[in-house]
Amino acid sequence: MFTKYKIRHYNFKLLIMVITLAVIGIFAVGSAEPSLQNRQIGGFLLGVVLMLVLSLFDYSVLLNLYWVMYVVNIGLLLAVIFLGEDANGAQRWLKIAGIQFQPSELAKILIILFLAQFIQKHYRQFNTFKMIFLCCALFAVPTALVLKQPDLSTTIVLCLVFVTIMFTAGIHYKVILGVLAVVIPVAIIFVYLVMQPDQKILSNYQKGRITDFLNKEESVNGGGYQQYYSEMAIGSGQLYGKGYKNNEISSVKNADFIAEQQTDFIFAVIGEEFGFIGTVTVIVLLLLISLECLLVSHRAKDVAGKLIAAGVGVQLGMQGFINIGVVTYILPNTGLPLPFVSYGLTSLVCSFIEIGFVLNVGLQCKEK
């Protein structure tokens, strides 16, 4: 379980980058909503402890429970549908023993761990039709439950992670070409159908977000107002920002033009208060964390370790890209938190857990 490792193999670089990004998040949340800063600090401390413990715990041992992980994941996602707490038209929260959390955040790491071990167990048959079908089917069940909540943004991230895992595992290029030949025309048809007035594929609020994005000027006083003002906040920060917890009347944050700015739109707070330097710092840290995970994947000792590190790297990187894309108004509003930065204890702790697994994969990497 706990193995003797060489300290020189510990990825302190990744550890420092993750902690630095999370500390930036603590300060940003404290400015956006001071009453929540202590809770964010509590989530940070819990996350760091779990990350450090898991980084020293042999991931190969935990992966033996991959079917247990899968069943627990399905159970929690089903519980959300039947027993979950409703908020803003979505049912994504579950309360157990007085603790409220978001199972879809936990599903990200559980799906990665399950697929990593499942593919490793059947790696010799990986490029067979049976194995590819099984991987797709086993992935589709929890993902469909996440979509049911509804949580389209998390579903998109999970699909990107799945594609990454399959590609990293070495799926044959003929399969990739075959999938693209089907997916591209289906995607075109999907977009066409979604834009029809009487479509039943997306809910009204999901279609509304796409419509608001395509009609930015008309949606300023409607569904697109948050993105409009977040873009304004980032621009007003200029190079150095207006200062941490500033009292300027012209501050978008102080005027409460952005609802729930401590969560999905925390990047706007950073842009306004720390300017271009602050936003670039966050972007660079996210990019470096994602790349470092991919480097760990390249050096992993086995297939499972390779898939875990690659899956986590892409998940954190793509989630960060989508969040920042929404806040800067280059993508439709999706409702994804910024990893390690946004307020949300489930997201924060789960992100630390993911990095804990990557750190352990790195500790057991092949010698150069």
Salt bridges, closest charged atoms under 4 A:
GLU105 OE1 - LYS108 NZ 3.05
GLU272 OE2 - LYS242 NZ 3.71
GLU273 OE2 - LYS253 NZ 2.70
GLU292 OE1 - LYS13 NZ 3.52
GLU367 OE2 - ARG8 NH2 3.85
GLU367 OE2 - HIS9 NE2 3.33
